[in-house]
Amino acid sequence: MSAGPWVPALLVGGVACALLPLWRAPKAGPMTTEIIAKELRAHAPFTAFGTVTGVMIMALMIQLQVPRETSSALFWTCHPIHVLLSALVTAAMYRLHGPAGLVRTLVIGYAGSVGIATLSDSLIPYLGEVLLALPHRDIHLGFVEKWWLVNPLAFVGIGLGWMWPATKFPHAGHVFLSTWASLFHMTMAMDTGANPDAVTLVLIVGFLFMAVWLPCCTSDIVFPLLFSKARPE
């Protein structure tokens, strides 16, 4: 029996409500190349650990012969939550450190969440699917394919960041969500019960790492601060 279209929405709502109390105040200064490089180095271990969890989940799914429909349901749960949290953090960072006008915050928050989450969760995994010639490769653009779920959640996140800017979601949680969304995008492209060879598995791991590392750090920290103006201490 296939899940109705509201199942992912209900899952997203429940998980998001459970995660909302976990946000805390961020601090950031003017953005420089040195700071960007430092942030990328600092977040590489989170990304590596997230990738390991993704490989473990994929191995379990292969062993249990989990159907592609389950991968689809999981992707459409993780990706919208990823967009929500990314929008909240991006808008909050820009609200704290930028000109902070409402229209500018909406533009920066939407582009930094939907745009970069789409790159991380969909575009980079799809590139991997094409290069690996996975049998059911397809590109899933959440803001188009499920516009009624992803776009409203992005604006909810922006609104929360606008109203309560002294908040952020722990970066490790963001990394896990992005890793799993990228993973489920790729497992949707595989045959049920497929057993990839060692080379394919290594390449999937590489794509998972790259799909999360640069985009997640960029959306949380670099992107909003690129448009901010340094404020005197």
C-alpha positions in Angstrom: 0.0 0.0 0.0 1.5 3.4 -1.0 1.7 6.2 1.6 -0.6 9.1 1.1 0.9 12.5 0.3 0.3 13.8 3.8 2.4 11.1 5.5 5.7 12.9 4.8 4.0 16.2 5.9 2.9 14.7 9.2 6.4 13.2 9.8 8.0 16.5 9.1 5.7 18.4 11.4 6.2 16.0 14.3 10.0 15.8 14.0 10.3 19.6 13.5 8.2 20.3 16.6 10.3 17.9 18.6 13.5 19.7 17.5 12.5 23.3 17.9 13.6 23.6 21.6 17.2 22.6 20.8 18.3 26.0 19.2 20.8 28.2 20.8 22.5 31.5 20.2 25.1 31.7 17.4 28.1 34.1 17.2 29.8 35.2 14.1 32.2 37.9 12.9 33.1 39.3 9.5 33.5 36.6 6.9 37.0 36.0 5.5 38.7 33.2 3.5 40.5 32.2 6.6 37.3 31.8 8.6 35.7 29.9 5.8 38.6 27.5 5.6 38.6 27.1 9.4 34.8 26.3 9.4 35.3 23.7 6.6 38.1 22.0 8.6 36.1 22.1 11.8 33.0 20.5 10.2 34.8 17.8 8.2 34.7 15.4 11.2 30.9 15.9 11.6 30.5 15.2 7.8 32.7 12.1 7.9 30.7 10.7 10.9 27.4 11.5 9.1 28.7 9.7 6.0 29.6 6.7 8.1 26.0 6.6 9.5 24.7 6.8 5.9 26.8 3.9 4.8 25.5 1.8 7.8 21.9 2.7 6.9 22.5 1.8 3.2 24.1 -1.5 4.2 21.1 -2.3 6.4 18.6 -1.3 3.7 20.4 -3.6 1.2 20.5 -6.5 3.7 16.8 -6.1 4.5 15.9 -5.4 0.8 14.0 -2.3 1.7 11.8 -1.2 -1.3 12.5 2.0 -3.2 9.2 3.4 -2.0 10.6 3.5 1.5 13.6 5.4 0.3 11.2 7.9 -1.3 9.2 8.3 1.9 12.4 8.8 3.9 13.8 11.3 1.4 10.6 13.4 1.5 10.9 13.4 5.3 14.5 14.4 5.6 14.7 16.9 2.8 11.9 19.2 4.0 13.2 19.2 7.6 16.6 20.0 6.2 15.1 23.0 4.4 13.2 24.1 7.4 16.2 24.1 9.7 18.5 25.6 7.1 16.1 28.4 6.5 15.9 29.1 10.2 19.6 29.3 10.7 20.3 31.2 7.5 17.7 33.8 8.3 18.8 34.1 11.9 22.4 34.6 11.0 21.6 37.2 8.5 19.1 38.9 10.8 21.9 39.2 13.5 24.7 40.2 11.2 23.2 41.8 8.1 21.1 44.8 7.1 18.2 42.6 8.3 15.4 44.1 6.2 12.4 41.7 5.8 12.5 41.4 2.0 16.3 40.9 2.1 16.0 38.3 4.8 13.3 36.5 2.8 15.5 36.4 -0.3 18.7 35.4 1.6 16.8 32.8 3.7 15.1 31.2 0.8 18.1 31.1 -1.5 20.4 29.9 1.3 18.0 27.1 2.4 16.1 25.9 -0.7 18.9 26.6 -3.1 21.7 25.0 -1.1 19.6 22.2 0.3 18.6 21.3 -3.3 22.3 21.3 -4.3 23.1 19.0 -1.3 20.2 16.7 -1.2 19.3 16.4 -5.0 21.8 17.8 -7.5 25.0 16.3 -6.2 23.4 12.9 -5.5 21.9 13.0 -9.0 25.3 13.7 -10.5 26.5 10.6 -8.6 23.6 8.5 -9.9 24.4 9.6 -13.5 28.1 8.8 -13.2 27.4 5.5 -11.6 24.6 4.7 -14.1 22.1 3.7 -11.4 19.1 2.2 -13.0 16.4 4.5 -11.6 18.3 7.7 -11.6 16.1 10.8 -11.4 16.4 14.3 -10.1 13.9 15.3 -7.3 13.6 19.0 -6.8 11.6 19.4 -3.7 10.6 23.0 -4.2 9.0 22.0 -7.5 7.9 18.4 -7.0 6.4 18.9 -3.6 6.2 22.7 -3.6 3.2 22.6 -1.2 5.5 21.0 1.5 9.0 22.4 0.9 8.3 26.0 0.1 6.0 26.7 3.1 8.5 25.1 5.4 11.2 27.3 4.1 9.1 30.4 4.8 8.2 29.0 8.3 11.9 28.6 9.0 12.7 32.2 7.7 9.9 33.5 9.9 11.2 31.8 13.0 14.7 33.1 12.3 13.3 36.6 11.8 11.3 36.6 15.0 13.9 34.8 17.2 17.3 35.4 15.5 19.3 34.4 18.6 18.8 30.8 17.7 20.4 28.0 15.7 20.2 24.3 15.3 23.2 22.2 16.4 25.3 21.7 13.3 25.6 18.0 13.8 21.9 17.5 13.5 21.9 19.5 10.2 24.7 17.3 8.9 22.8 14.1 9.7 19.6 15.3 8.0 21.5 16.3 4.9 23.5 13.1 4.7 20.4 11.0 5.0 18.5 13.0 2.5 21.3 12.6 0.0 21.6 8.9 0.8 17.9 8.3 0.3 17.9 10.2 -3.0 20.6 7.8 -4.2 18.9 4.6 -2.8 15.8 5.6 -4.7 17.8 5.2 -7.9 19.0 1.7 -7.0 17.1 -1.6 -7.5 15.5 -3.1 -4.4 18.1 -5.5 -2.9 20.9 -4.3 -5.2 24.3 -5.2 -3.9 26.8 -2.6 -5.2 30.4 -3.6 -5.8 33.3 -2.1 -3.8 34.1 0.6 -6.3 30.5 1.8 -6.5 30.2 1.8 -2.7 33.4 3.9 -2.4 32.1 6.4 -5.0 28.8 6.6 -3.2 30.6 7.4 0.1 32.6 10.1 -1.7 29.4 11.7 -3.2 27.7 11.6 0.2 30.6 13.4 1.8 30.8 16.1 -0.9 27.1 16.5 -1.0 27.1 17.5 2.7 30.4 19.0 3.6 30.6 22.2 1.4 26.8 22.9 1.1 26.0 22.5 4.8 28.8 24.7 6.0 28.0 27.2 3.3 24.3 27.5 4.0 24.7 27.7 7.8 27.6 30.1 8.0 29.2 31.4 4.8 26.2 32.2 2.7 24.3 34.6 5.0 27.5 36.3 6.2 28.6 37.0 2.6 25.7 39.5 2.4 26.1 40.9 5.9 27.8 44.1 7.0 30.4 43.9 9.8 29.1 45.6 12.9 31.4 47.3 15.4 32.0 45.4 18.6 
